[in-house]
C-alpha cells in the first residue's frame, strides 16, 4: 500500500528517511466501539492533499527534494513544484546540475565555484532569481562578466533579480570597474548586496531604468559605485542597509529616496534630514563610547511613519533615544521595539533601569517588545509594568539574557543564576500572565546553565523547559495568532499548568 521510499520529513529537529519513513504515519483515534477495542486507522503522508504535502516538502533542502522524487509518481511531480524551488537555495555543483536540468526555477545559487557555474548556466533555460558571486582574481572576473552578460540577455530566459557580490579588495581599480560597469548596466535588478566599492569615479552614467528596491553595502567605506546607484535608483529604492558605514554617509542622497521604507544605519547628524521620509522600519546602532547624536535624536522625535524600531547601544546611552522615540509622532502606532541595550536590572542605576518602563505606556500599539539584559534573574519592574493598560496590544515579550564577565570567569555556577523553570513558578511571572492572558514570554539565554537543583525541576513538571529549545511561555494553549512554539505554563485560574 505504501511506497518503499517515502518522503524525508523533519520531525523535532531530525529526519525520517528510507525504511523509517514508511512507518511514519499520522494517527487519528476513532470513537471506541466497545470497552475492549479501539480502532486507530492509519493515514499515510501521501493521503494529504497537495497543498498540505507541499507545506511539508517546503522544509526540505534541494538535495532532499531530489531524493524524494524516487518514492512515487506523485512525489516525483510535487518535488518539482515551482512553489518549492522559488524559495530554494542551491549550494553545491551536483545539485545545481540536476536543478538546472529538471527544476522549473531556482531561488538562489550560492557557494558554487564560478568555474563550474558558468558552463552549467549557459546551457540552461531555468529561471534563476538570486545569485551569489565571489570574485577574487583575473580569471574569476572574466567568468563573472560572462555570467552577468548571460543573465542580462533577454533571450536567455534567466530573470535575475537578486545579486550578492563578494569582490576582493586586492583587485586593481580598473579591473573592478569592469564588474561594477556590468552591474550598473544590468536591467531589472531589484536586490543588490556588495562590498569593496570603487576608490574613484571611473564609471560613466548610462541610460538605465530605475529598478533597484534593496541596496546593501557591507563595507566600512563608500565609493563611486554606491553613490551612483543611489542617484540612478532614487525613485525605486525602498530598503537601504549601510550598517557598516560610520563616516562619509551620503545623507543628502538618502534624503532624496522618496520611497524609502527600511533603513539600517549607524547614528549620525545627517539622520535628521530623513525625518520626512516614509521610513517604517529602522535599525540604528550607537558606538559603545559615543553619545547619541543630536541629529539621530531629532529624527527619532520627528519621524511619523515608524512601525518597527531596533536600537543597539549600551545602557549608558540608550536612555536618550528611547525617550525621544517615546515623544515622537510614531509612538502611538509603533508595533515592534527591539532594544539591545545590555540592561543590568540589578546593578544599573535607577534612572537607567526604569527607562523602558517609563516609555512603555507611550507605545499603545506595541505588539512585540525585545530587550537584552545582563544576568539571569528576570526584571521584576518590567514584568510588573506590563499590563492591559500600559500595553493593550502586546502579545510578545522577549528577553535576551546576556552573561556578564563576572559569570564568564567564574567556573562554578553563580548564586544569582536563576532557573527559568523556577521563575515560571515565581509570583512575578504568574501575576504577569494573570494580568495579560494574551501575552507570550520568551526568554532567550545567550549562555545557558544547568539548573541548580531547584525543587520544580526535581518535581518534573513542564518537561519542555528541561530541553534546550526556546519556547514562548503563555497562559493559553496554541491558537490562531500564536507563535508555533507557544507553550502553556499557567492555567486560566493563575495556577501553574504542569503539562509536558
ABEGO torsion letter per residue (X at the ends): XBBABBBBBBBGGBBBBEAAAAABBBBBBBBBABAABBBBBBBBAAABBAAAAAAAAAABBAAAAAAAAAABAAAAAAAABAAAAAABBBABAAAAAAAAAABABBABBBGBBAAAAAAAAAABABBBABBBBBBABAAAAAAAAAAAAAAABAAAGBBBABBBBBBBAABBAAAAAAAAAAAAABBGBABBBBBGBBABBABBBBBBBBABABBBBBBABBBAAAAAAAAAAAAABABBBAAABABGBBAAAAAABAABABBBBBBBAAAAAAAABBBABBBBBBBAABBBBAAAAAAAAABAABABBBBBBBAAAAAAAAAAAAABAAAAABABBBBBAGBBAAABBAAAAAAAAAAAAABAABABBBBBBBEABBBAAAAAABBAAABAABABBBBBBBBBAAAAABABBBAABBBAAAAAABAAAAAAAAABAABBBBBBBABBBBBBGBAAAAAGBGAAAABABBBBBBABBBBBGBBAABBBABBAAGBBBABX
